[in-house]
Amino acid sequence: MNNIKKLGIDDLHAHGFRGTLATFAIRETETVNGVKRGKFEKRIIDEVLLHTRGSEVDKAYFRDFNSDEHKRLLEWWCEFLGL
């Protein structure tokens, strides 16, 4: 956000970026074996956007937060933004 402010844009907020990512990612589709489907599971989008992850039980048992699916979503987002 500091880089955005350096450009003289003061009225942007991080939650706007998060909402934009969620909106565009859930709409993104791909065709696999002739079937059109969402490119990213909602669960993956949610996990990427969370400040913290799940319940205490989830945190204890599910530790693979930096999965290939998360990386795929974030790489797509960077490409979408032209970064």
Buried (B, 14 or more C-beta within 10 A) or exposed (E): EEEBEEEEEEEEEEEEBBEEBBEBBBEBEEEEEEEEEBBBBEEBBEBBBEEEEBEEEEEEEEEEEEEEBBEEBBEBBEEEEEE
